[in-house]
């Protein structure tokens, strides 16, 4: 089955499928779903790392949904970490949600929220 988007669709996600290995950086204003392996930095609005997915590099996003593994620093507003997720590095966040038993072996840095004046 093929999926097509048209020129008017500006929000289609970037999907790295299971079994796929990408070497290089990914940068988008939208969602990135990683079910394979990325060796490089990922910058996006939303990053979803599925079970079996892995990123070796820096992640910068508004929201992270981690089911798989990360080896590298993460800078997000909201981090959602699910059962069996694994991470090494530094996780910098404003809001952290952890569900279930995870394999976090990282430094946690809660950022102070800036108040609008």
C-alpha positions as CSV (number, residue, x, y, z in Angstrom):
1,X,0.0,0.0,0.0
2,X,1.4,3.4,-0.9
3,X,0.7,6.6,0.9
4,X,0.7,9.9,-1.0
5,X,0.4,13.5,0.1
6,X,-0.4,16.5,-1.9
7,X,1.0,20.0,-2.0
8,X,-1.7,21.2,0.4
9,X,-0.7,18.7,3.1
10,X,2.0,20.4,5.1
11,X,1.9,18.2,8.2
12,X,2.7,14.6,7.0
13,X,4.9,12.8,9.5
14,X,8.4,11.6,8.8
15,X,8.5,7.8,9.5
16,X,11.6,5.7,9.8
17,X,10.3,2.1,9.5
18,X,11.4,-1.0,11.4
19,X,14.5,-2.5,9.9
20,X,15.5,0.9,8.4
21,X,18.8,2.5,9.4
22,X,19.4,6.3,8.7
23,X,22.7,7.9,9.2
24,X,22.4,11.7,9.3
25,X,20.4,14.5,11.0
26,X,16.6,14.8,10.7
27,X,15.0,18.3,11.0
28,X,11.3,19.1,10.6
29,X,8.6,21.3,12.1
30,X,6.3,18.3,12.3
31,X,6.3,14.8,13.8
32,X,9.0,12.2,13.4
33,X,8.2,8.5,14.1
34,X,11.2,6.2,14.5
35,X,10.7,2.5,14.5
36,X,14.1,1.7,13.1
37,X,17.5,3.2,13.9
38,X,18.7,6.8,13.5
39,X,22.4,7.7,14.0
40,X,22.3,11.5,14.1
41,X,20.5,14.4,15.6
42,X,16.7,14.7,15.5
43,X,14.9,18.1,15.7
44,X,11.1,18.1,15.4
45,X,7.9,19.3,17.0
46,X,7.0,15.7,18.2
47,X,9.4,12.8,18.3
48,X,7.9,9.2,18.8
49,X,10.4,6.4,19.3
50,X,8.5,3.1,19.0
51,X,9.4,-0.2,20.5
52,X,12.5,-1.4,18.7
53,X,13.3,2.1,17.6
54,X,16.6,3.7,18.6
55,X,18.3,7.1,18.3
56,X,22.0,7.6,18.8
57,X,22.3,11.4,18.9
58,X,20.8,14.6,20.2
59,X,17.0,15.1,20.3
60,X,15.3,18.5,20.5
61,X,11.5,18.6,20.5
62,X,8.4,20.0,22.1
63,X,7.2,16.5,22.9
64,X,8.9,13.1,23.2
65,X,7.1,9.8,23.4
66,X,9.7,7.2,24.2
67,X,8.9,3.5,23.9
68,X,12.3,2.5,22.5
69,X,15.9,3.6,23.2
70,X,18.0,6.8,23.1
71,X,21.7,7.2,23.5
72,X,22.4,10.9,23.7
73,X,21.1,14.2,25.2
74,X,17.5,15.2,24.9
75,X,16.0,18.7,25.3
76,X,12.2,18.7,25.3
77,X,9.3,20.5,26.9
78,X,7.3,17.3,27.7
79,X,8.9,13.9,28.0
80,X,6.6,10.8,28.0
81,X,8.5,7.7,28.9
82,X,6.8,4.3,28.6
83,X,7.3,0.8,29.9
84,X,10.6,-0.8,28.8
85,X,12.0,2.5,27.4
86,X,15.8,2.9,27.7
87,X,17.9,6.0,27.7
88,X,21.5,7.1,28.5
89,X,22.6,10.7,28.4
90,X,20.9,13.8,29.8
91,X,17.2,14.4,29.7
92,X,16.3,18.1,30.0
93,X,12.6,18.7,30.4
94,X,9.8,21.0,31.8
95,X,7.3,18.1,32.3
96,X,8.2,14.4,32.8
97,X,5.7,11.6,32.7
98,X,6.9,8.1,33.4
99,X,4.6,5.1,32.9
100,X,5.7,1.6,34.0
101,X,9.2,0.2,34.5
102,X,11.8,1.9,32.4
103,X,15.5,1.6,31.9
104,X,16.5,5.2,32.4
105,X,20.2,5.5,33.1
106,X,20.4,9.2,32.4
107,X,20.8,12.5,34.2
108,X,17.5,14.3,34.7
109,X,17.4,18.1,34.4
110,X,14.1,19.8,35.2
111,X,14.2,23.3,33.6
112,X,12.5,26.2,35.4
113,X,9.6,27.5,33.5
114,X,9.9,31.1,32.5
115,X,7.0,33.3,33.5
116,X,5.8,35.8,30.9
117,X,6.1,39.3,32.0
